[in-house]
Amino acid sequence: MGKLVGFGPFFTYLKHVKTNSFENAPLLTTASDQPTIFYSHGYTSYLNQNTVLMEELASHGYIIYSVQHTYDSAATLFPNGDIAPTDEKMFTDTEQMAGKDAEIPEAIVKAYAGSTYADRLDGSLLMRSEALAKNDRITAQSTGVWLADRLFLHDQLQAGLVPAHMDEIVKASNFTHTGQMGMSFGGSTSGAVCMIDRRCAVGVNLDGGDFHFNAFNADIPVPFLMFYSDMQNILAAFGLPEAPINHGHNDFSYERFETAGQRKDLYRVSLKGAQHLGISDFSLFLRGPIKNLLAGEAPASVIIQSQNDFVRGFLNKHLRGLGNNFPSDQYDKYSGQVTKQENVGVSKWWQTLDPEQRRKLEERIQSIKISR
């Protein structure tokens, strides 16, 4: 991860961070059928990302299984001491995708800063088709691998094919009615899981896009939470002007265009002043200008606690069925800091198109969807 920000050893000091977790802590003897979450980190990251959020959920009775996506992650250390290093090719592929040392591709400019919904949709589709044409690592390769990783882990755990020391906690987990969650690319993976796996009961995407594309112009069949960083910071990072339309970065996913913004169980919220990397727990380990650059100018306490409160409130309501006042209580607590991202503009725009225009766009979308 340090290499991606230009200084390889940068994050090595994180080895000194102390957590509130205990290895091999005993399970409560009364624990059974516990609410269970599967989690994927961001691209190039590691399975301990978002530890603070995991501790928050675990302290309220959730069991969380975090996946490290080998080779697309930081170096992976196995229990027997073997190490699977980061694939060096990932760095060059990621740099090319981001347009490093080159002009920002027109497709990205249109997708993120387009002046109309038509422009943004066209840009999104161009990004997708160009990525497939280049057979780029993220879109054409990693999407399928990460989805397979998640399904494999779920299947293995549900079948009880685990080391003996995990037997007790696995038996206490509910694997038929689960939450699927991830940050960044892991968030995209989580949405993809929920589109095809009936064991997904709810999904959470922490500032991820929809690289898998199976949720594009499609209704995700379960309650879903999108927790965005500040879009204006993303635009600034790309050197793009402020967007004329207030939006997230996957407004065309998780709901059909014709009914976008109308679902009561699909939440899109944005944290003002947060950078993309801030939608994790990195803000606790950074200070000064570096913290503002990588995690955002919002106070670390707000960055961390707002994620904890929104995610836990959402899961309590939609996975556990607990009566609560989500998300009203959370909006009140973080008034002026966390805002609702309205998506009804997509459906209003879609209704202005004639049937032939809609048909052509739907055909174009379908032509670049890949079943995996």
Secondary structure in CASP SS format (residue, H / E / C, confidence):
PFRMAT SS
TARGET T0000
AUTHOR 0000-0000-0000
METHOD secondary structure of the structure
MODEL  1
M C 1.00
G C 1.00
K H 1.00
L H 1.00
V H 1.00
G C 1.00
F C 1.00
G C 1.00
P C 1.00
F H 1.00
F H 1.00
T H 1.00
Y H 1.00
L H 1.00
K H 1.00
H H 1.00
V C 1.00
K C 1.00
T C 1.00
N C 1.00
S C 1.00
F C 1.00
E C 1.00
N C 1.00
A C 1.00
P C 1.00
L C 1.00
L C 1.00
T C 1.00
T C 1.00
A C 1.00
S C 1.00
D C 1.00
Q E 1.00
P C 1.00
T E 1.00
I E 1.00
F E 1.00
Y E 1.00
S E 1.00
H C 1.00
G C 1.00
Y C 1.00
T C 1.00
S C 1.00
Y C 1.00
L C 1.00
N C 1.00
Q C 1.00
N C 1.00
T H 1.00
V H 1.00
L H 1.00
M H 1.00
E H 1.00
E H 1.00
L H 1.00
A H 1.00
S C 1.00
H C 1.00
G C 1.00
Y C 1.00
I E 1.00
I E 1.00
Y E 1.00
S E 1.00
V E 1.00
Q C 1.00
H C 1.00
T C 1.00
Y C 1.00
D C 1.00
S C 1.00
A C 1.00
A C 1.00
T E 1.00
L E 1.00
F C 1.00
P C 1.00
N C 1.00
G C 1.00
D C 1.00
I E 1.00
A E 1.00
P C 1.00
T C 1.00
D C 1.00
E H 1.00
K H 1.00
M H 1.00
F H 1.00
T H 1.00
D H 1.00
T H 1.00
E H 1.00
Q H 1.00
M H 1.00
A H 1.00
G C 1.00
K C 1.00
D C 1.00
A C 1.00
E C 1.00
I C 1.00
P C 1.00
E H 1.00
A H 1.00
I H 1.00
V H 1.00
K H 1.00
A H 1.00
Y H 1.00
A H 1.00
G C 1.00
S C 1.00
T C 1.00
Y H 1.00
A H 1.00
D H 1.00
R H 1.00
L H 1.00
D H 1.00
G H 1.00
S H 1.00
L H 1.00
L H 1.00
M H 1.00
R H 1.00
S H 1.00
E H 1.00
A H 1.00
L H 1.00
A H 1.00
K H 1.00
N C 1.00
D C 1.00
R H 1.00
I H 1.00
T H 1.00
A H 1.00
Q H 1.00
S H 1.00
T H 1.00
G H 1.00
V H 1.00
W H 1.00
L H 1.00
A H 1.00
D H 1.00
R H 1.00
L H 1.00
F H 1.00
L H 1.00
H H 1.00
D H 1.00
Q H 1.00
L H 1.00
Q H 1.00
A C 1.00
G C 1.00
L C 1.00
V C 1.00
P C 1.00
A H 1.00
H H 1.00
M H 1.00
D H 1.00
E H 1.00
I H 1.00
V H 1.00
K H 1.00
A C 1.00
S E 1.00
N C 1.00
F C 1.00
T C 1.00
H C 1.00
T E 1.00
G E 1.00
Q E 1.00
M E 1.00
G E 1.00
M E 1.00
S C 1.00
F H 1.00
G H 1.00
G H 1.00
S H 1.00
T H 1.00
S H 1.00
G H 1.00
A H 1.00
V H 1.00
C H 1.00
M H 1.00
I H 1.00
D C 1.00
R C 1.00
R C 1.00
C E 1.00
A E 1.00
V E 1.00
G E 1.00
V E 1.00
N E 1.00
L E 1.00
D C 1.00
G C 1.00
G C 1.00
D C 1.00
F C 1.00
H C 1.00
F C 1.00
N C 1.00
A C 1.00
F E 1.00
N C 1.00
A C 1.00
D C 1.00
I C 1.00
P C 1.00
V C 1.00
P C 1.00
F E 1.00
L E 1.00
M E 1.00
F E 1.00
Y E 1.00
S C 1.00
D C 1.00
M H 1.00
Q H 1.00
N H 1.00
I H 1.00
L H 1.00
A H 1.00
A H 1.00
F C 1.00
G C 1.00
L C 1.00
P C 1.00
E C 1.00
A C 1.00
P C 1.00
I C 1.00
N C 1.00
H C 1.00
G C 1.00
H C 1.00
N C 1.00
D C 1.00
F C 1.00
S E 1.00
Y C 1.00
E C 1.00
R C 1.00
F H 1.00
E H 1.00
T H 1.00
A C 1.00
G C 1.00
Q C 1.00
R C 1.00
K C 1.00
D C 1.00
L E 1.00
Y E 1.00
R E 1.00
V E 1.00
S E 1.00
L E 1.00
K C 1.00
G C 1.00
A E 1.00
Q C 1.00
H H 1.00
L H 1.00
G H 1.00
I C 1.00
S C 1.00
D C 1.00
F H 1.00
S H 1.00
L H 1.00
F H 1.00
L C 1.00
R C 1.00
G H 1.00
P H 1.00
I H 1.00
K H 1.00
N H 1.00
L H 1.00
L H 1.00
A C 1.00
G E 1.00
E C 1.00
A C 1.00
P C 1.00
A H 1.00
S H 1.00
V H 1.00
I H 1.00
I H 1.00
Q H 1.00
S H 1.00
Q H 1.00
N H 1.00
D H 1.00
F H 1.00
V H 1.00
R H 1.00
G H 1.00
F H 1.00
L H 1.00
N H 1.00
K H 1.00
H H 1.00
L C 1.00
R C 1.00
G C 1.00
L C 1.00
G C 1.00
N C 1.00
N C 1.00
F C 1.00
P C 1.00
S H 1.00
D H 1.00
Q H 1.00
Y H 1.00
D H 1.00
K H 1.00
Y C 1.00
S C 1.00
G C 1.00
Q C 1.00
V E 1.00
T E 1.00
K E 1.00
Q C 1.00
E C 1.00
N C 1.00
V H 1.00
G H 1.00
V H 1.00
S H 1.00
K H 1.00
W H 1.00
W H 1.00
Q H 1.00
T C 1.00
L C 1.00
D C 1.00
P H 1.00
E H 1.00
Q H 1.00
R H 1.00
R H 1.00
K H 1.00
L H 1.00
E H 1.00
E H 1.00
R H 1.00
I H 1.00
Q H 1.00
S H 1.00
I C 1.00
K C 1.00
I C 1.00
S C 1.00
R C 1.00
END
